């Protein structure tokens, strides 16, 4: 499946997906990496990996114009599936409907807990003992789509948002390639590790 990866920043989850896609047996191939920010560091990583890149700037632009330009890039690259990987832009219900069943996202919490931003600080403030990340289908309601897979890590004494976030991010990099494969109809074996993964 020709897959677009949408990013806004450093692209670490994008890098994990691209690494998985180098395996000929993996069910997705990178069609294009698109950022809504020209200064996203992940663009250079994608280009270095030989993946086409594009910038569709969102700042100072009406959402309809932004999404029309984004759709044009996706059509030109013959994209069949979208993986949002740190894409910090809420997409309109119309755009989501056009890609229903063909667009997934990764979120740094165990949804439905802590949708939105600042998830690690909010998890610590709530006193939860388990935290993690979720890959889900994108729906019109932010972070509310059906769950494809999750990875959980313990919250440790003395954790800060930074230390907890780093531990969760490591699991995001494990989970996302597996969950994308599942979304595309494959059933990869779960890797061994300390974290709990559920697909």
N, C-alpha and C positions, 0 to 999 in steps of 0.2 A: 504494500500500500504506500503510495506517495504521500508523505506526511510533512506538514508544515509545523515547525516549532516556533511559537511566539514567545518573545522574551522582552524584558524591560531593563535588565541589569547585567549582572556578572555571568549568568548563563551556566551555573554549575549543574543544574538538572538537565539543561540542554546537552551539556557535555556527557552526562551519564547516558542519555538517550542515544547520542551519536556514537558512543562507544559500543552500545548494544547493537546498533544498526550496522556496524562493520561485519557482524557475523552473517554470512550468506543465508543461514537458516532463520534469521530473525524476520518476522512478518512485516516489517516496515522499512522504508528507505527514505532518507531525508530529501525532500523536494526543494525546500527553501527554509531559511531561518529569517523571521521577520521581527523587527523591533519597532516599538512606537517611540523610541528615543535614539537619536543619532549617536549619543555618547555611551550607549550600552556596551560594556566590555565584552559581552558574549559574542558580539558581531565579529570581532577579531578572531576569537577562538573558532567560530564556525568557518570563517574564511580560511584560516590556517588548516582546517580539516578538509578543505576543498568543497565545502557546501555553499551553494549560492545564498546570498544574503540580500535583504532589502530593508529599507527604512520607510515607514509610513508615520510621519510625525503627527502626534496627537495634540501637542500643546498649542493652545490658541486656535483650535480648529473645531468647528461644529461636529458633533458625533456622527451625524449622517454623512458628512463629507469624508471623515476619517474612515468610516466603515466601508464606504463605497470604494475608496482608494485601496483599502486592505483587500476587499473582495476581488478587485482587479488583479492585484499581485497574486492572490491565491489561484485565480483562474488561469493566469498566464503561466504559472508553474505547474498546472495540471494537478493540483492538490486534491486528494480524496479524503484526508483526515487531518485534524488539527490537535496538537498537544500544546496546551498552555503551560509554560514553564517559567514561573516568576513574571507573568505578564500582568502588569499593574494597571489594568484598564478594564472597567466594567463594560461589557458588551450589551448592546440593546437586545430586547426580546426578539425583534425582527431578525437580527443577525444570528442569534442563538437558534431561532426556529429554522433558519435556512440551513444550519449545520447540525440539526438535531440528530443524535445518534452517531455523529462523526466528530465530536469535539470533547476532549477531556481536560481536566485540570488537576494539579497537585496543590494541596493546602496543608500548611504546617500545624495541624491539630487533628485530634481524633473526632472528626465531625460525627454527630451534629454539635459537639461541644466547640465553643470558641470560633465561630465563623468570623470573617473579617480580619482586621489587622491586630498587631501586637499580641499574637496568640501565646507566646511563651511567657510574657509578663503576666498576662491574664490567668494562665494556668497556674503559675506560682502563687498569685494573689488568691486564687480559689482554693489552694491547698490540695490539689489533686495529687494522687500518688503515681498515676500513669498518664503519659502524654505521648504524642506521636504525630503521624501524618496520614493523610488520606488522599487517594486518587479517586475522583468522581466524575461522572458525566456532567457536562455543563448544562444548566437549566437557566431559565429566565431569572429565577431567584438566586442571588449570589450565595455560593457555597451550599446549595440545597439539593443538588442533583443526586441521583442514585449512586451509591458507593460501589466502586469496583474493588478496591483493596485498601488495607491499612497496615501500618507498622507501628508498634508501640515500644516505648522505652520507659524505664522507671524514672521517676523524679527523685533525685538524690538530695540528702541533706546538704545545705550550703549552695545549692544550685542558684545561678543567676540566669536572667534571660539569655545571656550570651552562652553560658556553658550548656544550658538545656537546649538552646537553639542549635548549637554545633552538633550535639548528639542526635537530635532529630534530623538535621540535614544529612548526616551520614546515612540514615535510614531512608530518607527521600531518594537518595541516589541508588539505593538497592531496590526500592519499591517501584519507582516510576517505570523503568524498563519492563519489569514483570507485568505491571498493571496494563501498560500499553499493549503488550502482547496478548493479554487476556481480552482486552477490549476489541482486538482484531480477530478474536476467535481461537487463539492458541492457548495452550495450557502448560506453561513452563514449570519445571520443578522448582520448588521453593528452596532457596539456599539455606545452609546452616548458619546459625549466628545467635547472638544473645537476644536480639530483638524478636518479638513476635510478629510474624507477617501472616496476614489473612487475605486470601484472594477468592 
